[in-house]
């Protein structure tokens, strides 16, 4: 009996009992479907993370002062709630100037943030709308945050006296996108309000409107320092407290790694995107392995159904096995024929599970963007990605599971005595 004859007989036997073969393949379908959906989700999340970090730039560093420091707490700048010094080292203007001269540095962007307790409003034509202070680098917040893009005007701010409004802020005043251009060059007031009702206004000229849908504004560092001075009723906040953080753009990842080492030796805390990406990918890899194990358990359970199907097939075809052996078929050929039959059951289940998982992922990829837009989350792209390696892997694994399930029944069929098999009724 040639290998071609064995394959033809195995396929014919799979189709002989269609319902039984379908039920045996069902467990493989469920297991394969589980693996495809879970692993494709992990692959999609990995691509989203890498894409977003690549858009931000792996050559960027965020430098912060050592220690916890005050973030929107009470007390004067540089002190915590109990009046104790919160920072032993600050980022000064001299530090920023020195970093600009370092080899491999393209840009140094210092940032000053306002305390969370600051009440901030925008006043336009006698109407006030509450907003928050925007700005800063995406890597310090949501990694899926998109880089801001202008919908009108420019996002470049002058040294002082300018403001960039978000489209969410403009729409809060009752204006549509057709009216955005009229805001460019107009004066608005940024109003700081304390819990006691004290206010301070800063007249700013609108430079542009960003695509952000939240209510926020962006002003220059000089204006933020002035606001911070008024809020804490002090002067020279920058000299006392320094910059809250500084973003450094380097020529490439190699220079970024060298800068990270140097700045840490100077006593500053440095966050590198390259390290964050590596950690994120390790987490996704661990999740992928966990998802694969969960799906593999379902596939292993499916081996019981395939083994049961093959055992029943042997009982039903005992006489047929005897005839094949009487005609000269060897034990190895009988064993191979039954193992091929079990392998085909696993293969069919794997292919169907792969197709169902792929279709389910495509449907979810259409639904997720709608949900993201409804929740105003700037996430784009597919979250379920079936890679060629995943498709090939699940099919091979499902086939292997079928072969393993058919091993013992095939061995039993190969050991049947031809004379006893021919007497079997």
N, C-alpha and C positions, 0 to 999 in steps of 0.2 A: 504494500500500500504506500503510494507516494505521499509526500507532504501536501501536494495539491489535493489529492483525494481526501486526506484527513481534514483539511480546511473546509472542503466542500461538504463533507459529512457533518462536521461540527456546526456549520451554518444552517444546514437542513434540520439538524436536531434542535437547534435553538428555535426555529420557526415551527417545529412540530407541535409544541405545547406553548402557544403564544401567550396565553394568560399567565401560566406558571412562570415563564421567562420574564414577562413584564413585571410581575410581583417581585421576582428575585432582583430585577434591575432597579426597582423602586427605591430600595434602601441606598443603592449606589447613587441614584439621582439626587436623593435628599442630601447625602453626605457631600457630593460634588457641588451641589448648589450652595450649600453652607460655606464650603471653602472658597468658592468663586466670589460670593458676595462679600465675605469678611476680608479676604486677602485683597480683593480689588479696592475695597474701601481704604485699607491701610496704604495701598499703592497710590491711590488718589490723594490722600492726606499728605503723604510724603512729597508728591509732586507739588501740591499747593504750598507746602512749607518752603521747599527749595526755590520755587518760582518767586514767592514773595520776598524771601531773603535776597535772592539774586537781583530783584528789582530795587531793593533798598541799597544793596552793595555790600559785599563781604569785606570791602576795604575800609569800613567805617568802625570807629571806636567811640564809645561813650565813656567819658572820664568824670567821676564824681569824687567829692571830698571823702576822706576816710571817716569812719564812724557813722552813726545813724543820722545825726543832724535833725533839725526841726523841719517838718513839712506841714505847714498850715497849723501849727500849734499856737500856744499862748506865750506871752512874754516878748521882750524885745528881740531883735534879730541876733542869732548866735547863742540864744539861751533857751533851755527847755522850761517846762512848767514850774520846776522848783528853783529856777534861777541858776542852775548849774550850766557850765559851758558844754555845749552840745558838739562843738567841733574844735579839734586841736589844730587842724590844718584846713585852710580854705584855698579855693582857686582864685587867684588874683589876676588883675589885668596884666601884670608882669609875666605871670605864668602863660597866659594866652599869647602874649607877644613872643615869648621864647619858643613856644610850641610851633608857631608859624615859621620859624627859622630852621626847624629840624629837617634833616634830609628825608625826602619821600613824602612830605606833608603837602597836600594840595590846598586844603581849606580847613579852617578852625572856626567853629560856630559856637560861641558861648550862649548860654540860656539862663534867664532869670524867671522863676515861676512865682506866681502869687499864691498866698495861703488859700487853702480850701474854704476857709470861713469868709472870704471876701465876697460881698454881694456886688455883682457887676451887672449893669444895664446899659443898653444903647438907647439914646434919645434922638428921635427924628420927627420933626414937625409936631412937637408937643406930645408925642407918644413914646412911652418907655417899654422896652422889651427885655426881659432877663436873658442874659447870655453867659457863656463861660469863656475863659481865655484859652484860645487854641495855640497851635504852634508846637515846636519841639519835633524830635525825630520819631518816626513810626516804630523804631526798634525799642523804644522805651515804653510802648504801650501795646496795643493789639498788633500782633505780627501780620494779621491779614488786612491791616489798614492800608489803603492805597495812598500813594503820594498825591498831594493836593494838585489839582489842575484848575486853571482859571476858566470861568465861563464869561467873564467880562473884565476888561482892564488887565492889570498886571498884579502878580503876587509879590513883586519886589517892593520892600518898604524903605522909605527914607530913614535917615538917622533918627528923626523924631517927627512927631506931628502927623504921621500917616496911619491908616488902618485898612485892613482887608476884612471885608464882611463875608460870611458864608451865605449861600443862597437860601439856607434855612432861616437865617436872620432876616433877609430881605423879604422873604415870603411871609414871615410873621407879621410884618407891617402891612400885609395885604396886597403886595405887588407880585406880578407874575414875571416869568422869564423875559417877556417882551419889554419889561420896564427896567431891566438890570442896568442898561447903559446910562440911564438918567442919574443913577447914583454916583457914577464915576466923577470925581472932582468935587463932589458936594461935601459939606461939613456936617459931621454928626458928633454927638457928645457921648463919651464913655463915662458913665456915672458909677462911682464907687459908693456903696451904702453900708453903713455899719448897723449892728443890731440895735443901737440906740437911736437910729434915724439920721445920723449925721451923713452928709453927702459931700462929694467932691467931684466936679466935672472936668473933663479934659476934652477940648475941642480938637477933633482929628479930621483930616481930609481923606476921603475914600479913594484908595488907589486901585482896588479891584474887588472882584467877587469870586470866591472859590466855589468848587462844586460840592462842598460839604453840605449835607442836608440837616445837620444839627445846628442849633443856634450857638454860634461862636464867632469870635473876632480874633484877629491877630494884630498886635502892635509891636513897635520896635522895642529893643532892650532898654533904650534910654527912657521911653515912656513907662515901661514896666518898673524900672527903678524908681521913677518919680512917684508912681502909684504905691509902690511898696514903702517908700519914705513917708508918704502921707498916712498910710494905713497904720504903721507902727509909731507915727509921730516922732520921727527921728530924721537924721541926715546922714549922708555918706553910708548908706546901706551896703553898697558894693564894697567899700573899704572894710566894713565891719564883718560882713558875712560872705563876701565873695560870690562867684557865680554858682548856681545850683548844679549845673552840669555843663559839659562841653563836648560837642561832637567833633571828631577829627576825621577827615577824609584823607586817605593816603593813596599813593600811586597804585599799589597792588596789595595782595594778601601778605606777601613776604614782608613788605615794609610795615604793614599793620601789625604783624606778629612781633617785629622788632620794637615797634613803638609801645606795644602792650607791655613787654618786659621792662623797657626803660621807665615808663610811667609808674609801673608798680614798684620799681626800686625807689622812685621818688616819694612813695608813700600814698599814691592815689589809687582809688578803686577804678578798674578798667573793665568794661564789658565789651567783649569781642563777638561779633556776629558769627565768626567762624566757629568759635567754641559752642555758641548757642545752636548752630546748625548741626554740629556733630552730636550734641546731646539730644536734640530733637529727633535726629535720624536713628539714634540708638533706641530711643523710646519707641519709635514707630516699628523698628525691627523686632523689639521684644513683643509688641502687640501683634505683629504679623505672625510670629511663632506661636503665640497663644491662640490666635484665631485658627491657624492651621491645625493645631492639636485638637481643638474643639471639633472641627470638621472631620479630622482623621478618626476621631472616636465614632462618629456617625458612620463613616465608611467601614470601620472594623466591625461594627454591629451588622453591617450589610453582608459581611462574609458568612454570617450564620444562615441568612436566607439563601445565599448562593449554594452553600454547602448542602443545605437541606434539599434544594432543587436537584442537585447532582446525585445525591443519594437516592432520591425517588426515581430519577431517570435510570439509574443502574438497576433498581429492582424491576422496573418496567421493561428494560431492554436486556435482561440477563440472557435470554435465548439468542437475541441478536448478537451479543458479545461472543457467545459460544460458536455461532455460525462464522463470525469473522475469524476467530482463532482456528476453526476447522479449515478455513480457506487459506490459512497461512499467515494471518496477521500476528505479529509478535506482541508480547506484553508491553514493550516500549511504545509501539504504535497505538495500542489501545489506550495506554496511559496518556499519550500525547493528544489523542483525539478528544478525550474527556476534558483535559486541561485547556485545550483550545476552546472547547464549548463554554467552559466557565469563564475563560478570558474574554470571549465575545460578549457574554452577559455583562461583565464589568465594563468593557469598552462602550457598549451601547448606553449603559447607564451614565458613564462618564461624559459622553458626547451630549446626551440629552440634558444632563445637569449643567454642563458648561453653557449650552445655548440658553437655558432658562435663566441662569445666573447673569449672563451677558444681557439678555433682554430686560431682566429686573434692574440691573445697573443703569441701562439706558433710560428706563422710565424714571428712576430716582434722580438721575442727572437732569432730567427735565423739570422735576418737581422742586428740587433743592434751590435753584436760582430764584424761583417764584417766592419761596419762603424767605430767602435771604433778602430779596427786595422788599418784601412786606415788613420785615424787621429792620430794614434800613442798614443791613450789614454789607459792606463792600467786598463781597467774595465772588470771584468769577472762576470759571473752569469746571471740569468734571471732578466729582469726588469718588466715582467708581470707575476704575481704570483696569480693564482686563488686558494685561500684557501678553505678548506671544509666549513668554516663558511660563506664565501662569497657566495659559491654555494648554500648552504641551505638558506641563507638569501634572495637572489634574487628570488629563486623559491617561497618561502613563501610569499614574498612581492608581486610578480606578481599574485599569487593566491588570495591574499587578495584584490588586486586591482580589480580583476574580480568579487569577491563576492560583493564588495562595488558597482561596476557598475551595478550589477544585482539586487541590493536590491529594488530599486524603481519599476522597471518593474515587479519583482516577486510579490511585494506587490499589484500591480495593477492586476496581473493575479489572485491572491488569492481572491480579492474582487469582481471578476466577478460573476454576478448572473447566476446560472445554466440555468434557463429558457431562459433568453436573449441570453446566449452563445449558446444554442442549436438552436435558431432561426437565428443565425448569418449565413450569406451566404458568 
